């Protein structure tokens, strides 16, 4: 368990203080003698002093280790145990370090290092978990080859790389590729494999396995196909071939993250790999496909080339998120993928960027690195890669990537190394573009226009609000993709990428017969907030005519926001023109069903709250909820005569397949069903629930019924059917809360924490309950403050078991300053309650402090 009571104030680490470790780790040999409470780890590491090292202090990280013995070149030594590790006098020449330690996997509830999940041994070493396994320079710039021997009575014992041998009670593994300790992995337990194979472009046969608990073999086929598609795609698009004889994936029930890219032995949260039509929704299938691709793509962008230090985390994560987004776009629908990514970015990263937790993609300092596995590092990091590709062009992008892999293979690199590759490959300077990595905050781009004598002028002004520690921001390079439409809807100028480099800039378009309608920020070409005076009539025009799918959706989304803002502030009725536009679109069978489903999906209530706040209003969560309900009811009534036909037309016949076409139709069908349920009392939803042969339709029907305060019988039937499936039960827990009325949300969540199947030790179950609570905008922010109290109470309890998950869940409070004084007071009291807890972990201490002080 993570030390919850550091003796001193949390230490702050600074990028500017980086110094290399004074020794090379030439080879690592580890022996594990497994026992649930008394595992022995024997390490034998060959170190060599670096000739040019500025600091020769021999310090090895170590936490919660019982040191049994230590040797240098076979002779016993007595190292000095210090906070966070040990120090020792060592020879000035190459030497062999040996240590034996004892650890307690069964008692490791923090799920970092070596721990047990339902009697299975497994590891999670990123970012700093390896120091809980043995004494070692646990930093990403120390790379070495690993040979591992596992001794125990488990039927299956796995580690990184290729198998070297096995016998009764032992197995040996060797990874020939140098790696940092955060990529080390070990799994041992009663497992069965779902096998596969892949032939690389050079003809090498690679053995593939997905290892699961007995009984889960039937949920592996989709994951295996996704892995093969990922391997083929990476060869075709990036020219990257897999480099070992074996690739293993293991499904683990208790895991803090989604998955981990350990070399040759990926460890996955079971929710991110196990799938079947009966137990998984379309969204689950798409997420699994993307995460399997993401972790596989890390083999080169993260493993073969890794980070010099944790400040460079976005180097591997941003690039790999960008690559997995490309993959999903190719496998499914590029426009729909782009829209979904922007929705997620605005829901998660924009609030982070504009609140107390704001930080650049490459932060300058941190206290606990686990707190920087954020949407800014991942999703905004990917957006930065996308902008770079857009600026240099596709050909130069892939040319630079080829140079990156050639120049830096086997190295631990920095953002400077990454950008230098692009400068060398393209001849373009990127010093100003680098500001995207060092400046926090979301830029605002204000647009004005002028038209005279056939010349149209767009003027852009960029600014970025102050963020913690960064009051002033310099102008960045911002690629703005623009197209122009004529008043009759024809495109008169195709997409052009304008480069903003100054605080204020103008661009002219000549030879136009009439004033055009601009389509600005096509494909969401930069992660900025666009500010432009426009009308609902123009938005409706773009919704009908824009040739860019993203901006077409964006116009409808902006219309939806304006309608809801007017309803909240003025008590206005839903705008009739917008309702007509929606009806026309949803009835247009020529349009992609997935796109129509997205247009019918309303802006989140949190998004409306932020919009009101940005315009100088204090958002009222209950009024926002009421407006959303009124609009949905009005839309259902407007579509009343069309809904039965639309429902029938979007019902997918035949066997379930998790492909893009079927998923799009089911997404639209689900939106239609939710509207239909408002009119027919749930009759159609009840029939769908009864007839459903897949989780997507069963879950959609149950959600529609619960939202209409019906479905008690179906909810109990769902529970009875799936109570032995942990992943499906996570869905059931979350849905009870998500569908509850705001005044009941906290009470429903509180009752579920007392349910026999609720476990605070399982991150998936905790996130199912409290993620749903925090995600219910009006319920969490109910004026009673009960939601705040309940979350704080459970975060305090969880912190003693799992600080990493606790700290991440604290982000639910990050937008507290946008609400009224009473709610602010209630939230502040709960934040101080958490902060004042005795023995609070450094993870949670840092997060709560930043939220309070930001």
N, C-alpha and C positions, 0 to 999 in steps of 0.2 A: 504494500500500500504506500502511496506517495506520502512523503513526510508532510504532515499538515501543520507543523508548528516550527518553521525555520527560526533558528536562534537569533538571527539578525534580520534587519529590514531587507526586503527583496533586492538583489543586486541588479543594476541596470547594465546591459551590454550595449556597446556602441560600435557601429560599423567602422568608424574612424580608428578604433583601437585594434583592428585585426592584425595579428601576427601569426605567421605559420608555426606549426608544431616543429620542434627542433629535431625530430627524428623521423625517418622513414620506417614504416612497418612493412618489412619485406615479405613476410609470410605469417599466417595465423593458423594454428592448430587448436581446435577446441574438442574437449570430450565432455559429454553430458551423461551423468549417471542419474537417471530420472527417478524421482520419488515425489509424491504430491507436496509434502511439507519440507522435505530435506533434499532437494536436488543438489548434487555436487557438480560444479563446473570447473574443469581443469583447462587452463589456457597455456599455450606455449607459443610465444611470439618472438620473431627475430626482428630486432630493431637495429638501425644504423644511423649514427649521427649525420645530420645534413652539414656538409662542409661550410656553407655560408649562413648557417643559422644564427640569428641575433640573440635568441634566447634558448639556452640548453637546459632549462628546468624540465626535469622528467616528472610530469604530472599525469596521472591516469584518472579518468573519471570513474566514480563508483558510488552507487546509492543503495542502501538497504542490503548490503552484502556482508556476510560473515566471513572474514578472512581466516582461512585455515593455515595456509603457508604461502611463502613467496621465495623465489630463487632467482639468481642471476648466474648464468653459465653453470648451473648445477649446484651452486653454493647458496645455503640459506641466508636470507637477508631479513631485516626488520624495517620495513618502510614506515614512514610517518603517516598515520591516518589523519586527514584533515577534512574540513567541510567540503563535501562534494567529491571526495576521492582520496588519493594518496600521493605522496612524494617519496622519491628514493634517490640515493646517490648511485650513479651508474657509470660504467667505463666510458672512456673517450673514444673507444673503438666499437665496432659492431658487437652485439651481445644478444643472448637469448634470455628472455624474461619468462618465468613460469609462475603461475599462481593457482591456488585452489581456493574456491569460495563455496559457500552454501547459501542457497536461496529458497524461498517458500512460494512456489507457484500457486498453491491452493489459497494462500492468504492474500494474493495480489488482486484486489478488487479494482485497482486503478486501470487494469488492462493495458499496462505498459511494461515492456520487458517480456519475461516468460511467465505465463499465467495459465490457468485452467478454465476451460469453458465446457461445462457439462462432461467432466471427466476426460476431456481432451486437452493435451498440452498444445499451446500455440504461442506465438510471439507477435509483438508489435513494437518495432524499434524506432520508427520515425516519430518524433524527431530525435529524442534523446532517451530512448528506452533501453538501448544496449548497455548503458552504464548500470542497469539493474540486473544484468546477467553476469558480467565480470568486469574487472578493472581494465580499462582500455581508453585510448585517446578518442573519445566518442565525439567526433567532429567530422563533417562531410569531406574535408580536404585530406583526410588520412585514408588512403585507399590501399587495399592489400588483397591477395588471394587467400581464400579460406578453405581449410580442410576440416571436416567435422565428423566426429564419431559419436553416435547416440547409443546409449546402453539402457535397456529397460525391457519390460515385458509387454509393451504395446505391439499390436499386430502390424501397424504401419508406422514407420519412422522416416520423416522426410526432412531434407534441408536444401540449400541452394545448389545449383549447378547440376552435375552429372553424378549418378551413383557409381561408387567405387567397389562396393561389395556389401554383402549382408549375410547374416547367419542367425542362429538361434540367440535372440536377445540383443542383437547389435545391428547397426547399419552405418556405412561410411559414405560420405559425400565430398566432392571436390568441385569448387567453382574456379575455373581457370581465369576468369576475368576479374581484375582488381576492382574492389568496391569498397565504399565506406560502410561503417558498422550499421548505419541506419537501414541498410538493405539486407542485413542478415535475417534469416528466417529459419524456424524449426517448427514442425508439427508432428505430433505423435498421438495415436489413439486408435480406436476401433473404427476404421474407415473402409469404404469401398470406392473403387474408381469407375468412372464412366470414361471409357477410352476413346481415342481418336488419333488421327495422324495428319501430317501436312508435309507436302513435298515443296521445298523452297525452289526459287527460280534457278538456283545452281544445281538442283537435283538431290539435295540432302533430305533424307527422311527424318522428320521430327516426330517423336512420340508425344502425344498430348493426353493429359488426364485431368478430369475434374473429380476431386476426392470429396466425398460426402458421407454423412452418417447412413448406416443401413436403413433403407426405406425411402431415401431421397433420390435414388438413381433415376426415377422417372421425371425428375425436374431439371435434368442436365442437358437435354438435347439442344434446346435453344442456345444456351450458353456456349456449347461446343461449336455450333455453327457460327455464332457471333465471333468466336476466337479465330476460326479459320478465315472468315471474311476480313477480320482485322489484319491478319498476317498477309493475306493476298493484297489488300488495299495498300498497306505500308510498302510493299514491294512495288506496286504499280505506280503509286503517286510520289513516294519519296525515295524509291530505290533502296529501301532498307530491308535486309534479310535477317532472319533470326539466327542466332549465333551459338546455340547449345543443341545437344541431341534430344533434350527433353524439356517440356514445358508443363508445369503442374499448377493447378488452381485448387485451393482448398476452401470449402464453405465453413464458416465459423459463426455460431449463434451470438456470441458475446463479443462485440467489436465496436470500438469507439468511432471508427471511420467507416467510409463506404467500402474501401478496398485498399490494398497496399501492393506496390509493384516490386517486391523483393525479387532479386534476380533469379529467374527460373522457377520460383515458388511464390506465385501470387497468393496472398491470403485475402479472402473476400468476406465481408459481412454477408451472411447467408441470404439476406434480402436483396443483394445485388448480383446474385448468380443463379439462384434456384427459381425456376419458373415453369408453370404449366397453365394451360387454358383455364382449368378449374380453380386455380388458386391465385392467379396473377392477372392484373388488368393490363390493358394496352399500354398504359403509362409505365407500368412495371417492366414490360418487355422492352420498351424503348430505352428506359433507364439502364437496364441490364446490358443491352447491346452497347450503349455508349460507355458504360463504366468498364466493361471488359476490354473494349477498344482502348480506352484511356490508359488502363494499367499496362496493356500490352505495348502501346506506343511509348511508354516510359522506358522500355528496354533500351532505346537509343536516347530519347530526350529526357534524361533523368538518371539512367544507370550507366550506359557507356560514356555519356557526358553528364556529369553531375554538378552540384553547386559547390563553390569554394567555401561558403559559409551560409548560415541560415538567412542572412539578410538577402541573399540572392534567390530565395525560394521561388519567386515568380519566374525565374529563368526556366526552371523545369516545369512548373505547374501551369503558368500562363501559356507556354508553347504547347504543352500536351493537351490542355483544354481546347486550344485553338484547333489542334489536329483532330481531336475526337469530334469537334463540331463539324469540321469538314467531312469526316467519315459519315456521321449521321445524315448530313445534308445529301451526300451521295447515295446513301442507302435508302433514304426516305424522301422527304420533300424539302428542297433547299429554302423556298420562301417560308414555309411553315416552321422549319427549324430556326430560321433567323428571327421570326416573330416571337417564338417561344423563348429564345435566348434573351431577347431584349426585355420581355415581360419579367423573366427571372432576375435580370440585371437590375431593373428598376425596383423590384420588390426587395432585393437583398443588398445589392451593392450601393445603390444611390442613397438609401438611408444611412448606411455605414459611412459613406463619403461625406455626408452632410450633417454629421452628428459628432458626438464626443469620442467615438471610436475611429474617426477618420485617420488614415495613414496612407502613405504612398505605396504603390506596388512593391517598391523596395524601401522598407522602413529604415530609418537611421538609428533606431534604438528599440530595445524590448527588454522586458523582465522575464517573461515566460514565452518561449517560442511557440508553444502549443496554441497561444492566443492569436497567432498570426496566420493560422490556416483559415483565411477569410475569403469572402467574395471579392475583396479588392485584389488579393494576391492571385486568386484563381480566375474569376470571371473578367475582372478589369484587366488583369494581366493578359488574358486572351484577346480582349479588345485592342490592346496596344499592339499585339502581333498582327491583328487584322488591319489596323491602320498602316502599319509598316508595309505589309503586303500590298495594300491599295496604293501607297505612295510610290513604291519602286516598280510595281507591275508584277504580274505572275512570273514571267520569264526570269527577271532578276531575283525574285523571291526564291525560286527553286535553285537558281545558280548560287545564291548566298548560302542556302541550307546545305548544298553539297559541299561547299567550302567549309562550313561549320563542322560537319561530320569528319571531313578529312583532317582539318587542322587541330581539332580538339578531342578526338577520340581518346578515351582513357584519361581525361583530365577533369579537374574540378574547376569550374569556370565562374566568371562574373558577367554582369550586365555589360560591362565595358568590352569584354571579349566578344559577346554576342553582337553588339552594335559595330564593332571594328570589322567583323566579317562582312557586314552589309556595306560598310564604307569601302572596303577593299574590293568587293565584288561589283559594286555599282558606281564607284567614284563620287558618291554623294555624301556630303557631310551631314552628320546626325546629332550634332551637339545640342541643337535646340529641341529636337525630337526627344532626346534623353530626359527632358523635363517631365515627360509622362511617367517616368520611373521614380522621380524624386519629389514631385509635387503631389500633395493630397488634394482632394476636393473634385467636384464635378464642374467643369467649365460651363458658364452660361454664354450662349451665343445669341446676341440680339440682332435681328435682321430688319432692315428697312428697304424700301424699293422706290424706284422712280422710272417713269416712262415718258419719252418725248421723241417725236420724229423717227419712230422705228428703232430707237435705242432704249434698251431696258437695262437698268442698273440695280444691282443688289449690293447693299452695304452691310458689312458684318462688323460687329463689335464684340470682342471676347473679354470675359473677366471670370475670375474664380474667387468665390468668397473665402474669407479667412478660415483656417482650420487649426486645431490645437497645435501650437508650436510653429505654425506657418502663417503669419498674418498677411504677408504680401506675396503675390504670385506673378511671375513673368508670363508673357504671352507664350503659348505653345504652338506647335505645328498641328493644325487641325484639318484633316481632309474632309471637305464637304461635297458630297455628290449631289449634283443639281441637274434636273431636267425641266423643260418648259413645255407647257401645253397651251394650245390655242383655245379661245372661248368655246369652240365647238367640240373640244375634247381630243383633238388630234395632237400628237406629240410633234412640236416644231423644232425642238432641240433635244437630242438624246442626252443621255447621262454624261456629264463632265465632272471631273474631280477638281474642285477649287481648293487651293492650299492657303489656309489662313496662317500667317506667320507674325502678324502685327496686331496690336490692340484694336485697330480699326482699319478696314480694307474694303475697297470697292471693286466690283467686276462688272464689265459691260457686255451686253449681247446686242449685236447690231443686225439690221436688215429684217426686222420683224414687222409684219403687216398690221398687227394690233397688239395691245398690251397682253402679255401672256399670264397664265396662272402658273406660279412656280411650284415645283415639287422638290423640296429641299431636304437634305440629309437622307437621300435614298439609301436603302439597305442599312440604315442606321450606320452611316459611314464613320462615325466617331461617337464615343460615349459622352455626349454633352446634353445639356438642356437647351432646346431651341426656343427662343422667345421672339414671337412675331405677331403683330396685330393682324387678325384675320376675322373672317365671319363664318358662321355656321353654314351659310350658303356655299362658301368656297370649300369648306370641309366636305360637304355633301357632294360637291362637284368632283373633288379628288377621290372620294369613296367610289364614285360611279365610273370615273374615267382614267385615273392614274394607271400608267403602265408598269409602275414599280410596285410589286405586291406588298412590300413592307409599308411603303407610304400610303398605299390604299388602305391597308389595315389601320395605319397610324391616324389617318383622317377620321375613320369611324371611331377609333378609340378616343380621339380628341373631342369628337362630337358627344360621345357618351359622357365624358368628363364634364363638358359644359352643361349638358342637360342635368346631370346630377348635382352639380354645384348650384345651379339656379334653383333646383328643388330644395336643396338644403338651406340656402340663404334666404330665398324669397317665397318658399312654399309654392313654387310654380308647378303647374301640371307638366307631365312629360311632354316634350316637344313633339308636335304632330308630324312635322316634316321629317324628323329623325326616325320616328316610328315607321313612317311610310318607306323611308330608305332601307331600314332594316327588313321590313316585310318584303320589299322587292328583292333584296339580296338573298334572303334565306329561301325564297321560292325559286331562285334562279338555279335550275338543275345543271346548268353548264359550268357553274363555279365549283371549284374543289371543295368537297364536303368539309375537309379539315380547316380550310380557310373560313368557310361559313361558320363553323363551330367557334373559331377564334373571334370572329366579329360579334357573335352572339354572346360571348363570354364578357361580362361587364368588368370594368376596371375594379380592382380590389378596393375595399372600403378604406384600407390603410393608404392607398394611392390617393383617394379622394381627400382624406385627411391632410396629406402632405400638400396637395394642390391648394386646399383652403389656407393652410398655414403659410405657404409661399406667397399667397396673395394678401396676407395681412389679417386673416381671420383665425379665430380660435376654433378648431374643429370640435364638434359635438358628436361623439361616436354613436349615440342613440339616434340622432337626427339623420346621420349618414346611413345607418341601418334602415331606418324607416323609409328613406327615399329610395334605397335599393329595392326594398320590398314593394313599394308602390309602383316603381317602374316595371318590375318583373310581372306584377299582376296586370298592369295596363297592357304590356306587350302581349301577354297570354290572351287577353281579351281581344286585342286587335287581330291576332292570328287565329282566333278561335275556329273559323271555318277551314283554315288551311292545316291546322296541326295534325288531324288524323291522317290526311294524305301524306304530309311530310314525314310523319312517324313511320308509316308503311313504306315509303320510298327509301328511307334511310336504314331500314331494318336489313341486316346482312343475313342472307340465306346461306345454307350449306355449312359444312364444318368450319370451325373457328380457325383462323390463321392470323398470326400477329404481324401481318404486313401493313404497309403504309396505307394502302387503299382501304382495307377493311377497318383499320384503326380510325381513319378519317371519318368514315360513314358512322361508325359506332360513337365517335365523339359528338357528331352532329345529332345523332339519334338520342344521345343522353341529354343534350341541351333541350331538344324538342320534348322529351319525356318530362323534364322538370317543369316546363311551361304547361304541358298538358295536365300534369297532376294538380296544378292550381285550379283547374276548371272541372275535372271529372272526379274529384275526391279521392284520387289514387287508384281508380279501377284499373287503368291500363298498367300502372306501375306494379300493382299486385299480380296481374296476369304475367307481366314480364318476369317478375321475380320467380313465379312458379315454374315458368317454362325455360328459364335461362339455363344454358349448358356451359356457360363460361363466366368467369369472375367479373369481367367488364360489365356485362349486362346485369348480372345479379347485384353487384355493388351499386350500379347506377340506380336500379330500381329501389334498393333498400334506402339509399340516400334521399331519393325523391319522396319516399313515404315518410321517413323520419323528419325531413324538413317540413312536411305538411302536418306534423304532429300525429301521424298515423304510423303504422308499421311495427307496433309493439310485438305482434305475433311473428312477423317476418324476422325481426331482430332476434327474438328468442330462437327461432328456427335456424337462423344463421349461426348463432352461438352453438347450438346443439350439434350442428353439422361440422363446424370447424374448430371446436374448442381444443383439439389436440394438435392443431397446426399453428405454431407460434407466429409465423409471418401473417397468416390470415387474421389471427386474433389481434395483431397490431392494427390492422385495418378496422376491425370492429371497435376497438377502444377509441381510435381517433374519430370515427364517424359519429359515435354517440355525442361527443363534445362539439364537433363541427356543426351538427344539425340542431343543437339545442338553442332555444330562444336566449337572447342576451341575459335576461334576468335569471336564467337557470344554468348558465354555462359553468360557473364556478362550482355550483352545488353538484352538477353531474360529474365534473372532473374530480371533485373531492370524494364522491361516492365510489368512483372507479379506482381510486388509490387504495380503497379497502377491499377491492375485489380479490378473490383468491388467486387469480391469474396475473395480478399486477405484481411486478418485481422491480424494485428500484435498482437492483444490481444489473439488470439487462438494459443497455442503452437504447435499444430499439423500442422497448416497451415504455421506458421513461419518456422518450421523445414522442411516441405516439400520443401519450396523454398530454404532456405539457407543451409539446409543439402545437397540438390542436388547440389547447387553451390560449396560448399566445397568438395563434393565428386567427382566432375568433375576435375580430377587432372590437365589436361592440360588447361582446361578452367579457373579454379580458379587461377592457377599459370601462366596465360598468361602474356607475357612480358610487356604488357601495364599497368599492376597493377590495372586494372579496377575491377577485382574480389575482391581484397583486399579492395579497397576503398568502394565498395558497401556493403560488409559485415560489415566493421567498421562503416559506416554511420548508418546502421540499428541496429547494436548492441547498439550504443549510444542511439538511439531512444527507443529501447526495454528496456534498463536498467531502465528507468524511470517508466516502467510499471511492468516488470517482471524480477527482477535481477537474479533469479535462472536459468531461461532458458538462459538469456544473458551470464552468466558466463560459462555455459556448452558449449555454442556455440563458445566461445573464443578458445576452444581447436583446432579449425581448423587451428590456427596459430602456433601450438606447434612444428611443424617440420621445422620452417623457417630457421634454421641455416644450413640445408643441401643443400640449393640452392646457386646460384651464388651471387656475391656481389650486383648486381643491384636489384635482387629480395629481397635480405635481406634488402637492404636500403628501398625499397618500403614497405615491411612488417613492419619493425621497425617504419617507419613514421606513419603507421596506428595504431600500438600498442600504440605509444606515444600519438597519437590523442585521442585514447580511454582513456588512463590513465590520460590525462590532462583535461578530461571533468569535469566541475563543478558538484558537488553533486553525483559523481559516487558511486554506492553501494559498500558495503564492499565485497560482493560476487565477483563482476567483478574486483574490485581493486586488490584483492588477486590473481585472475587468471592471469590478465594481468601482474602484477608485477613478478609473478613466471615465466611466459613465457619470459619476457624481461631479467630477471636477471639469469635465469637458465643456 
